[in-house]
Amino acid sequence: MNALHSTIRHSTVFDHPEMDNHENVVFVRDRDTGLSAIIAVHDTTLGPALGGCRVWPYGNPYDALTDALRLSRGMTYKNALAGLDLGGGKAVIIADPRKDKTAGMMEAFGRHVDRLSGTYITAEDVGVSPQDMEAVARQTNHVRGTSATGLGDPSPYTALGVFEGIRAAVRHVFGSDSLEGRTASVQGLGHVGFDVARMLHEAGARLIVSDIHAPAVLRTVEAFGAATADPAQAHMVEADLFVPCALGAGLNAGTVPQIRARIVAGAANNQLQTPGDGVALKQRGILYAPDYAINAGGVISIALATPGSNDALVREKTVAIGDTLAAIFERAAQQETTPESIADAMAEERLAQSGKD
């Protein structure tokens, strides 16, 4: 029995706590390239399931399955809240992106995506570069974020949406969206995190940055004169903003009591380990920007861009993320509930309405 089966056998996919009525979960292998991946299609009510492919060295296949299920559900809500006619899906490849990933592996992944006949459309995510997506595109047309499908790398648009969401959060908490003199702890300095740090710096914010990859930290320090922190303690530093742009589940029972910022607003997916962690943030007077609302710029760019077009519409829709979050914050304040519960309700309202059409 292989490792995948031995790890998952004690809890079937159908009994998994994150299953949430997923329509399709596919386990794929390619012996020649070493590919081990999971593709999860959560919901196609609004259209084909669009969501990125993540390459990460998961500790075990069960963790990879959990990530795929949580991320794909998040994409359903993200696409619905962004007003896109797309469902939610996600893929994870179990590999170290710096050591194991090859063009052949990504091409093999593309062949498996193609077998799903367009019910799942893939794109870039953590551990995947624009060049990797070009390799996937050599094997399937069901891919976005490539030079042939529009604007290429979606990460600048994700960063733009996060920045606009941060401004909305700052305005809600402090009465002005000015970032001049504000302190931001940015955790994770990949494509998106670095760009968010750049925009914060240009807006006058003081940066404290962290990443598990030392060269990324050095690059940011040299570019923006940022201070540094241990990535495991980035949430603990005294700051106006905590900006998580790394992996999910970073807001949990251990970290939430330690946060010293007034606002948590960043690009990472699935930041809350449990719904209770969102409640705990609210009880501590910390404003949380729901992750799938604030980080939707990338999916907007890959959904709306067309070959040869400019990015005017994409930028307009991405900048509007700030307006969406402002509405979420206001409605949450009026109803004395958490912002993420309002974001969920708004997404579910759209899904329910589509089901009646």
ZITA-V96248 format. One record per run of one state. SS is the DSSP state (~ for helix, > for strand, _ for the rest). FROM is the first residue (numbers start at 1). TO is the last residue. If there is no record, write none. Layout:
ss,from,to
SS,FROM,TO
SS,FROM,TO
This chain:
ss,from,to
_,1,2
~,3,8
_,9,12
~,13,15
_,16,23
>,24,30
_,31,34
>,35,43
_,44,48
>,49,50
_,51,52
>,53,56
_,57,60
~,61,81
_,82,86
>,87,94
_,95,102
~,103,114
_,115,119
>,120,122
_,123,123
>,124,124
_,125,129
~,130,137
_,138,142
>,143,143
_,144,146
~,147,149
_,150,154
~,155,174
_,175,182
>,183,187
_,188,190
~,191,202
_,203,205
>,206,210
_,211,213
~,214,224
_,225,226
>,227,228
_,229,230
~,231,236
_,237,240
>,241,244
_,245,250
>,251,251
_,252,255
~,256,258
_,259,262
>,263,264
_,265,271
>,272,272
_,273,274
~,275,283
_,284,286
>,287,288
_,289,290
~,291,294
_,295,296
~,297,304
_,305,311
~,312,319
_,320,320
~,321,335
_,336,338
~,339,356
_,357,357
